Amino acid sequence: MENQTSILVTELKKLLNGGGAHVGFNNAVANLPFNLLGEKPHNLPYSIWQLVAHIKIAQWDMLKFSKDGLHQSPKWPEEYWPKELAPKDEQTWNNTIKQIDADLKEFIALLDTSDLYAPIPHGDGQSILREALQIADHNAYHIAEIVVIRRLLGAWKS
């Protein structure tokens, strides 16, 4: 069983980092012109900035929930989505990307130190495995939206 868990952890890490069946987060936002972050082409509901900020908030929430029984999640849905179409400046954008990376690395470290299957003590049945799958699923969904918006804006590699 230990070998199977090791294989599962390896696969979860690959899934969380992107690649394989879908582009990873860092590739989805690489070389993105700052002036396009607030664009909403073809009446789409979100800009790239709003999607990236939402990924940051949701992933941070799942990380903190996984580690801290005192963590209070933001109010759904209004506190999970920024109202601004674009970041106020490039530093805000860069800091958001850095936080997403740091939080993901911190969550991935949990995979090596936690019982994947044990219920999270302060949850209602969630486990680290469930949270890992939820982060991967959630991020992949919104990363695909970022790629689509980039294609519509002519800012995606062929």
MARTI-731916 format. One record per atom (N, C-alpha, C): atom name; x, y, z. Coordinates in steps of 0.1 Angstrom, whole numbers, plus 5000, padded with zeros to 4 digits. Layout:
% residues N
> CA_X_Y_Z;
...
END
This chain:
% residues 158
> N_5008_4988_5000;
> CA_5000_5000_5000;
> C_5009_5013_5000;
> N_5020_5012_5007;
> CA_5029_5024_5008;
> C_5034_5028_4994;
> N_5037_5018_4985;
> CA_5041_5021_4972;
> C_5030_5027_4964;
> N_5018_5022_4965;
> CA_5007_5028_4958;
> C_5004_5043_4963;
> N_5006_5046_4975;
> CA_5004_5059_4980;
> C_5015_5068_4974;
> N_5027_5063_4974;
> CA_5038_5071_4968;
> C_5035_5074_4953;
> N_5030_5064_4946;
> CA_5026_5066_4932;
> C_5016_5077_4931;
> N_5006_5076_4940;
> CA_4995_5086_4940;
> C_5000_5100_4942;
> N_5009_5101_4952;
> CA_5014_5114_4956;
> C_5022_5120_4944;
> N_5030_5112_4937;
> CA_5037_5116_4925;
> C_5028_5121_4914;
> N_5017_5114_4912;
> CA_5007_5118_4902;
> C_5000_5131_4906;
> N_4996_5132_4919;
> CA_4990_5144_4923;
> C_4998_5156_4921;
> N_5011_5155_4924;
> CA_5020_5166_4922;
> C_5021_5170_4908;
> N_5021_5160_4899;
> CA_5021_5164_4884;
> C_5008_5171_4881;
> N_4997_5166_4886;
> CA_4984_5172_4883;
> C_4983_5186_4888;
> N_4988_5188_4900;
> CA_4987_5201_4906;
> C_4996_5211_4899;
> N_5007_5207_4894;
> CA_5017_5216_4887;
> C_5013_5218_4872;
> N_5003_5211_4867;
> CA_4999_5213_4853;
> C_5008_5204_4844;
> N_5004_5204_4832;
> CA_5011_5196_4823;
> C_5003_5183_4820;
> N_5009_5175_4812;
> CA_5001_5163_4808;
> C_4990_5167_4799;
> N_4978_5166_4805;
> CA_4966_5168_4797;
> C_4962_5183_4796;
> N_4969_5192_4803;
> CA_4965_5206_4802;
> C_4978_5214_4806;
> N_4977_5227_4801;
> CA_4988_5236_4804;
> C_4988_5240_4819;
> N_5000_5242_4824;
> CA_5001_5246_4838;
> C_4998_5261_4839;
> N_4996_5265_4852;
> CA_4993_5279_4855;
> C_5004_5289_4850;
> N_5016_5286_4853;
> CA_5027_5295_4849;
> C_5028_5297_4834;
> N_5026_5286_4827;
> CA_5026_5287_4812;
> C_5014_5295_4807;
> N_5003_5294_4814;
> CA_4991_5301_4809;
> C_4993_5316_4811;
> N_5000_5320_4821;
> CA_5002_5335_4823;
> C_5015_5340_4818;
> N_5024_5332_4813;
> CA_5037_5336_4809;
> C_5036_5346_4797;
> N_5045_5356_4798;
> CA_5046_5366_4787;
> C_5033_5373_4784;
> N_5024_5375_4793;
> CA_5011_5381_4791;
> C_5013_5396_4792;
> N_5009_5403_4782;
> CA_5010_5418_4782;
> C_5001_5424_4793;
> N_5007_5432_4802;
> CA_4999_5438_4813;
> C_4986_5445_4809;
> N_4987_5451_4797;
> CA_4975_5459_4793;
> C_4963_5450_4789;
> N_4965_5437_4788;
> CA_4954_5428_4784;
> C_4948_5421_4796;
> N_4953_5423_4808;
> CA_4948_5416_4820;
> C_4934_5420_4823;
> N_4929_5432_4820;
> CA_4915_5436_4823;
> C_4905_5435_4812;
> N_4910_5429_4801;
> CA_4901_5428_4789;
> C_4891_5416_4791;
> N_4878_5418_4786;
> CA_4868_5408_4787;
> C_4862_5407_4772;
> N_4869_5399_4764;
> CA_4865_5398_4750;
> C_4851_5390_4748;
> N_4844_5394_4738;
> CA_4832_5387_4734;
> C_4822_5385_4745;
> N_4821_5395_4754;
> CA_4811_5395_4765;
> C_4814_5383_4775;
> N_4826_5379_4776;
> CA_4829_5368_4786;
> C_4827_5375_4800;
> N_4824_5367_4810;
> CA_4821_5372_4823;
> C_4833_5377_4831;
> N_4845_5373_4828;
> CA_4857_5376_4836;
> C_4868_5380_4827;
> N_4877_5388_4833;
> CA_4890_5392_4827;
> C_4900_5381_4832;
> N_4912_5381_4826;
> CA_4922_5373_4830;
> C_4926_5376_4845;
> N_4927_5389_4848;
> CA_4930_5393_4862;
> C_4920_5387_4872;
> N_4907_5388_4869;
> CA_4897_5383_4878;
> C_4898_5368_4879;
> N_4902_5361_4869;
> CA_4904_5346_4870;
> C_4916_5343_4878;
> N_4927_5350_4876;
> CA_4939_5348_4883;
> C_4937_5351_4898;
> N_4931_5362_4901;
> CA_4928_5366_4915;
> C_4919_5355_4922;
> N_4909_5350_4914;
> CA_4900_5340_4919;
> C_4908_5327_4922;
> N_4917_5323_4913;
> CA_4925_5311_4916;
> C_4933_5313_4929;
> N_4939_5325_4930;
> CA_4947_5328_4942;
> C_4938_5326_4955;
> N_4927_5332_4955;
> CA_4918_5332_4967;
> C_4913_5318_4970;
> N_4908_5311_4960;
> CA_4903_5298_4962;
> C_4914_5288_4967;
> N_4925_5288_4960;
> CA_4936_5279_4964;
> C_4941_5282_4978;
> N_4943_5295_4981;
> CA_4947_5299_4995;
> C_4937_5294_5005;
> N_4924_5295_5002;
> CA_4914_5291_5011;
> C_4915_5276_5014;
> N_4916_5268_5003;
> CA_4917_5253_5004;
> C_4930_5249_5012;
> N_4941_5257_5009;
> CA_4954_5254_5017;
> C_4952_5257_5032;
> N_4946_5269_5035;
> CA_4945_5272_5049;
> C_4935_5263_5056;
> N_4924_5260_5049;
> CA_4914_5250_5055;
> C_4921_5237_5058;
> N_4930_5232_5049;
> CA_4937_5220_5051;
> C_4946_5220_5063;
> N_4951_5231_5067;
> CA_4961_5232_5078;
> C_4956_5238_5091;
> N_4945_5246_5091;
> CA_4942_5254_5102;
> C_4927_5253_5106;
> N_4924_5247_5117;
> CA_4910_5245_5121;
> C_4904_5259_5125;
> N_4911_5269_5127;
> CA_4906_5282_5130;
> C_4904_5291_5118;
> N_4908_5286_5106;
> CA_4907_5294_5094;
> C_4892_5297_5090;
> N_4889_5309_5087;
> CA_4876_5313_5082;
> C_4876_5316_5067;
> N_4869_5308_5060;
> CA_4868_5310_5045;
> C_4861_5323_5042;
> N_4865_5329_5031;
> CA_4858_5341_5026;
> C_4844_5338_5023;
> N_4836_5348_5023;
> CA_4821_5347_5020;
> C_4819_5344_5005;
> N_4812_5333_5003;
> CA_4809_5329_4989;
> C_4797_5336_4984;
> N_4796_5340_4972;
> CA_4807_5341_4962;
> C_4815_5354_4962;
> N_4809_5364_4968;
> CA_4815_5378_4966;
> C_4829_5380_4970;
> N_4834_5373_4980;
> CA_4848_5375_4984;
> C_4858_5365_4977;
> N_4853_5358_4968;
> CA_4861_5349_4960;
> C_4865_5355_4946;
> N_4858_5366_4943;
> CA_4860_5372_4930;
> C_4863_5387_4931;
> N_4874_5392_4925;
> CA_4876_5406_4926;
> C_4866_5414_4917;
> N_4863_5426_4922;
> CA_4854_5434_4914;
> C_4862_5441_4903;
> N_4874_5444_4905;
> CA_4882_5452_4896;
> C_4885_5443_4884;
> N_4885_5449_4872;
> CA_4888_5441_4860;
> C_4903_5438_4858;
> N_4911_5447_4864;
> CA_4926_5446_4862;
> C_4933_5449_4875;
> N_4945_5444_4877;
> CA_4953_5448_4889;
> C_4956_5462_4888;
> N_4958_5468_4900;
> CA_4961_5482_4901;
> C_4975_5486_4895;
> N_4984_5476_4895;
> CA_4998_5478_4890;
> C_5005_5465_4887;
> N_5016_5466_4881;
> CA_5023_5453_4878;
> C_5028_5446_4890;
> N_5031_5454_4901;
> CA_5036_5447_4913;
> C_5025_5439_4919;
> N_5012_5444_4919;
> CA_5001_5436_4924;
> C_5000_5423_4916;
> N_5001_5424_4902;
> CA_5001_5412_4894;
> C_5012_5402_4897;
> N_5024_5407_4898;
> CA_5035_5399_4901;
> C_5034_5392_4915;
> N_5029_5400_4925;
> CA_5027_5394_4938;
> C_5017_5383_4939;
> N_5006_5385_4931;
> CA_4996_5375_4930;
> C_5001_5362_4924;
> N_5009_5363_4913;
> CA_5015_5351_4907;
> C_5024_5344_4917;
> N_5032_5352_4925;
> CA_5041_5346_4935;
> C_5033_5339_4946;
> N_5022_5345_4950;
> CA_5014_5339_4961;
> C_5008_5326_4956;
> N_5003_5326_4944;
> CA_4997_5313_4938;
> C_5008_5302_4938;
> N_5020_5306_4934;
> CA_5031_5296_4934;
> C_5035_5291_4948;
> N_5036_5301_4957;
> CA_5040_5297_4971;
> C_5029_5289_4977;
> N_5017_5293_4976;
> CA_5006_5285_4982;
> C_5005_5271_4976;
> N_5007_5270_4963;
> CA_5007_5256_4957;
> C_5018_5248_4962;
> N_5030_5254_4963;
> CA_5042_5246_4969;
> C_5039_5242_4983;
> N_5033_5251_4991;
> CA_5030_5247_5005;
> C_5020_5236_5006;
> N_5010_5236_4997;
> CA_5000_5226_4997;
> C_5007_5212_4992;
> N_5015_5213_4982;
> CA_5022_5201_4977;
> C_5030_5195_4988;
> N_5036_5203_4997;
> CA_5044_5198_5008;
> C_5035_5190_5017;
> N_5022_5193_5018;
> CA_5013_5186_5027;
> C_5012_5171_5022;
> N_5013_5170_5009;
> CA_5011_5156_5003;
> C_5022_5146_5008;
> N_5034_5152_5011;
> CA_5045_5143_5016;
> C_5044_5141_5031;
> N_5036_5149_5038;
> CA_5037_5149_5053;
> C_5023_5145_5059;
> N_5013_5143_5051;
> CA_5000_5140_5056;
> C_4995_5126_5052;
> N_4986_5121_5060;
> CA_4978_5109_5056;
> C_4968_5114_5046;
> N_4969_5111_5033;
> CA_4960_5116_5023;
> C_4946_5113_5025;
> N_4943_5101_5032;
> CA_4930_5096_5033;
> C_4923_5100_5046;
> N_4930_5105_5056;
> CA_4924_5108_5069;
> C_4915_5120_5068;
> N_4904_5119_5074;
> CA_4895_5132_5075;
> C_4903_5143_5081;
> N_4901_5155_5076;
> CA_4907_5167_5082;
> C_4899_5169_5095;
> N_4906_5170_5106;
> CA_4899_5170_5119;
> C_4887_5181_5120;
> N_4889_5192_5115;
> CA_4880_5203_5116;
> C_4870_5204_5105;
> N_4871_5194_5096;
> CA_4862_5194_5084;
> C_4850_5185_5086;
> N_4843_5183_5076;
> CA_4831_5174_5076;
> C_4832_5163_5066;
> N_4844_5157_5067;
> CA_4847_5145_5058;
> C_4858_5148_5048;
> N_4862_5160_5046;
> CA_4873_5163_5036;
> C_4886_5157_5041;
> N_4894_5154_5031;
> CA_4908_5148_5033;
> C_4917_5156_5025;
> N_4930_5154_5027;
> CA_4940_5161_5019;
> C_4939_5156_5005;
> N_4936_5144_5003;
> CA_4934_5139_4989;
> C_4923_5146_4982;
> N_4912_5148_4989;
> CA_4900_5155_4983;
> C_4904_5170_4980;
> N_4911_5176_4989;
> CA_4915_5190_4987;
> C_4925_5191_4975;
> N_4934_5181_4974;
> CA_4943_5182_4963;
> C_4936_5180_4949;
> N_4926_5171_4949;
> CA_4918_5170_4937;
> C_4910_5182_4934;
> N_4905_5188_4944;
> CA_4897_5200_4942;
> C_4905_5212_4937;
> N_4917_5214_4943;
> CA_4926_5224_4938;
> C_4929_5222_4923;
> N_4933_5209_4920;
> CA_4937_5206_4906;
> C_4926_5208_4897;
> N_4914_5204_4900;
> CA_4902_5205_4892;
> C_4898_5220_4890;
> N_4898_5227_4901;
> CA_4894_5241_4900;
> C_4904_5249_4892;
> N_4917_5247_4895;
> CA_4927_5255_4888;
> C_4927_5252_4873;
> N_4926_5239_4869;
> CA_4926_5235_4855;
> C_4915_5241_4848;
> N_4903_5242_4854;
> CA_4891_5248_4848;
> C_4894_5263_4844;
> N_4899_5270_4854;
> CA_4901_5284_4852;
> C_4913_5287_4844;
> N_4923_5279_4844;
> CA_4935_5280_4836;
> C_4931_5279_4821;
> N_4922_5270_4818;
> CA_4916_5268_4805;
> C_4909_5281_4800;
> N_4902_5287_4809;
> CA_4895_5300_4806;
> C_4905_5311_4803;
> N_4916_5311_4810;
> CA_4927_5321_4807;
> C_4933_5319_4793;
> N_4935_5306_4790;
> CA_4940_5303_4776;
> C_4930_5307_4766;
> N_4918_5305_4768;
> CA_4907_5309_4758;
> C_4907_5324_4756;
> N_4908_5331_4767;
> CA_4908_5346_4766;
> C_4920_5351_4759;
> N_4932_5344_4762;
> CA_4944_5348_4755;
> C_4943_5346_4740;
> N_4937_5335_4737;
> CA_4935_5332_4722;
> C_4926_5342_4716;
> N_4915_5346_4723;
> CA_4906_5356_4717;
> C_4913_5370_4716;
> N_4922_5372_4725;
> CA_4929_5385_4724;
> C_4941_5385_4715;
> N_4944_5373_4709;
> CA_4956_5372_4700;
> C_4969_5371_4708;
> N_4968_5367_4721;
> CA_4980_5367_4729;
> C_4984_5353_4734;
> N_4981_5343_4726;
> CA_4985_5329_4729;
> C_4993_5324_4718;
> N_5003_5316_4722;
> CA_5012_5309_4712;
> C_5004_5299_4705;
> N_5007_5296_4693;
> CA_5000_5286_4684;
> C_5002_5272_4689;
END
